[in-house]
Amino acid sequence: MLVKAAIGQGVAYLDGTTATLESSFTQASEPVVLQLRSASTAAEKAGQQSERWGVALVRIAVVAAGLTRSPLINRTAWPAEVAPNSRIGVQCLIPAELLRRQEWSWSQGLQLMQGNELRMLIGSRGYLGISRTDGDYYDFAAALDPAAIRSEKSIEAAIDRLLVECALPALGKLNPNRWASTPHLTRASWPVARDRVFLLGDSMGYVEPFTGEGMSWGLAGAKRLDKMLGPVLGDSSLSQSAAEELESGWNRWAAGQRRRNQSVCRWVAGQVRRPTRAAWLLTGLDWLPPVRNMILRKATR
Ligand SMILES: Cc1cc2nc3c(=O)[nH]c(=O)nc-3n(C[C@H](O)[C@H](O)[C@H](O)COP(=O)(O)OP(=O)(O)OC[C@H]3O[C@@H](n4cnc5c(N)ncnc54)[C@H](O)[C@@H]3O)c2cc1C
């Protein structure tokens, strides 16, 4: 849907192409240089190596490449702080059919009857969200302490330990041995704009998935950046001072966002690390729906 909408707006979408920020000059009269690499899918399927390289010279670049910020090869110019106690994200899909064949009913046990419901299980070393997906799968997505995975020796074992801790059956043999994983989740890039390159979404920084805020931040940022950059995109004579103003505007917006919304998420993520306290807190918030709704609004806006 996103790709279709972008193409509808006149975007040239280069599928299977990766970009690296080769250099960006401090002078606004110089272009930002992007190295483009595209692998030919047909050649890859035939087991042959076939890569095409190209260069794009642009006035402004937006890096929305997720947590890894892979286009930014010059990490000294683009520092990022990773929280020392950061968790990592893991995710897998398990066919509903497999779970239906089990003695213990996952749909009833988790009360997951509707497609739009999500169960969050909080353990001492991570949490796990389980929901149904469109394609008749169960989606298991978790944030785990890397130390828990090391001590259990695998992601599968760490997930099984969390399920048992929450009084649910372990997945055991159903546990797929191919979980997708992310790097450390809790991180912040600073600055988020310089030399006419602007970071967006997870590339700017991220807290944790517990409050489900990542996508709404990404979309809110995109809307905001569009408003800022839209008027100057067609301006071939962007002055140095105008470019610097845009960059400091974006750095200011990111700082405000962190102060206002991410601080709520950091607080929630902190509570989740103490399951007993989190249980009390959730019970308390059930009695105070306006406070609960205010926290949710602040975290996800
Ligand atoms: C376990 C887990 C559960 C989550 N649950 C939720 C949730 O319930 N709700 C929610 O809102 N958020 C959730 N999130 C967070 C959410 O997934 C992210 O915040 C969101 O996807 C960030 O969007 P993004 O566009 O910034 O980055 P991404 O979604 O990571 O997209 C980056 C894109 O850039 C591409 N890319 C990378 N490098 C290059 C390159 N060099 N050149 C070209 N392209 C490149 C990648 O292929 C990718 O397509 C969860 C995260 C985790 C780990």
PDBQT file of the ligand as one rigid body, heavy atoms in Angstrom, charges set to zero:
ROOT
HETATM    1  C1  LIG A 401       9.217  -7.246  17.755  1.00  0.00    +0.000 C 
HETATM    2  C2  LIG A 401       8.733  -5.913  17.247  1.00  0.00    +0.000 A 
HETATM    3  C3  LIG A 401       7.381  -5.597  17.327  1.00  0.00    +0.000 A 
HETATM    4  C4  LIG A 401       6.922  -4.344  16.885  1.00  0.00    +0.000 A 
HETATM    5  N1  LIG A 401       5.604  -4.045  17.001  1.00  0.00    +0.000 NA
HETATM    6  C5  LIG A 401       5.140  -2.853  16.594  1.00  0.00    +0.000 A 
HETATM    7  C6  LIG A 401       3.765  -2.529  16.711  1.00  0.00    +0.000 A 
HETATM    8  O1  LIG A 401       2.956  -3.310  17.171  1.00  0.00    +0.000 OA
HETATM    9  N2  LIG A 401       3.371  -1.290  16.273  1.00  0.00    +0.000 N 
HETATM   10  C7  LIG A 401       4.244  -0.384  15.749  1.00  0.00    +0.000 A 
HETATM   11  O2  LIG A 401       3.839   0.728  15.392  1.00  0.00    +0.000 OA
HETATM   12  N3  LIG A 401       5.551  -0.675  15.625  1.00  0.00    +0.000 NA
HETATM   13  C8  LIG A 401       6.028  -1.881  16.033  1.00  0.00    +0.000 A 
HETATM   14  N4  LIG A 401       7.353  -2.171  15.917  1.00  0.00    +0.000 N 
HETATM   15  C9  LIG A 401       8.267  -1.152  15.377  1.00  0.00    +0.000 C 
HETATM   16  C10 LIG A 401       8.087  -0.946  13.875  1.00  0.00    +0.000 C 
HETATM   17  O3  LIG A 401       8.258  -2.178  13.199  1.00  0.00    +0.000 OA
HETATM   18  C11 LIG A 401       9.144   0.054  13.406  1.00  0.00    +0.000 C 
HETATM   19  O4  LIG A 401       9.190   1.170  14.266  1.00  0.00    +0.000 OA
HETATM   20  C12 LIG A 401       8.823   0.554  11.990  1.00  0.00    +0.000 C 
HETATM   21  O5  LIG A 401       8.777  -0.535  11.100  1.00  0.00    +0.000 OA
HETATM   22  C13 LIG A 401       9.896   1.553  11.555  1.00  0.00    +0.000 C 
HETATM   23  O6  LIG A 401       9.691   1.917  10.230  1.00  0.00    +0.000 OA
HETATM   24  P1  LIG A 401      10.897   2.459   9.349  1.00  0.00    +0.000 P 
HETATM   25  O7  LIG A 401      10.286   2.737   8.004  1.00  0.00    +0.000 OA
HETATM   26  O8  LIG A 401      11.607   3.549  10.062  1.00  0.00    +0.000 OA
HETATM   27  O9  LIG A 401      11.947   1.265   9.238  1.00  0.00    +0.000 OA
HETATM   28  P2  LIG A 401      11.764  -0.205   8.641  1.00  0.00    +0.000 P 
HETATM   29  O10 LIG A 401      10.353  -0.686   8.761  1.00  0.00    +0.000 OA
HETATM   30  O11 LIG A 401      12.847  -1.024   9.268  1.00  0.00    +0.000 OA
HETATM   31  O12 LIG A 401      12.038  -0.013   7.073  1.00  0.00    +0.000 OA
HETATM   32  C14 LIG A 401      13.319   0.298   6.578  1.00  0.00    +0.000 C 
HETATM   33  C15 LIG A 401      13.376  -0.120   5.121  1.00  0.00    +0.000 C 
HETATM   34  O13 LIG A 401      14.601   0.366   4.556  1.00  0.00    +0.000 OA
HETATM   35  C16 LIG A 401      15.168  -0.668   3.782  1.00  0.00    +0.000 C 
HETATM   36  N5  LIG A 401      16.629  -0.437   3.745  1.00  0.00    +0.000 N 
HETATM   37  C17 LIG A 401      17.535  -0.681   4.718  1.00  0.00    +0.000 A 
HETATM   38  N6  LIG A 401      18.767  -0.322   4.330  1.00  0.00    +0.000 NA
HETATM   39  C18 LIG A 401      18.628   0.164   3.045  1.00  0.00    +0.000 A 
HETATM   40  C19 LIG A 401      19.544   0.687   2.092  1.00  0.00    +0.000 A 
HETATM   41  N7  LIG A 401      20.865   0.797   2.345  1.00  0.00    +0.000 N 
HETATM   42  N8  LIG A 401      19.067   1.071   0.887  1.00  0.00    +0.000 NA
HETATM   43  C20 LIG A 401      17.734   0.967   0.601  1.00  0.00    +0.000 A 
HETATM   44  N9  LIG A 401      16.820   0.486   1.452  1.00  0.00    +0.000 NA
HETATM   45  C21 LIG A 401      17.271   0.085   2.677  1.00  0.00    +0.000 A 
HETATM   46  C22 LIG A 401      14.789  -1.959   4.482  1.00  0.00    +0.000 C 
HETATM   47  O14 LIG A 401      14.838  -3.052   3.573  1.00  0.00    +0.000 OA
HETATM   48  C23 LIG A 401      13.356  -1.627   4.925  1.00  0.00    +0.000 C 
HETATM   49  O15 LIG A 401      12.422  -1.943   3.919  1.00  0.00    +0.000 OA
HETATM   50  C24 LIG A 401       7.834  -3.405  16.345  1.00  0.00    +0.000 A 
HETATM   51  C25 LIG A 401       9.195  -3.727  16.248  1.00  0.00    +0.000 A 
HETATM   52  C26 LIG A 401       9.636  -4.974  16.710  1.00  0.00    +0.000 A 
HETATM   53  C27 LIG A 401      11.096  -5.304  16.602  1.00  0.00    +0.000 C 
ENDROOT
TORSDOF 0
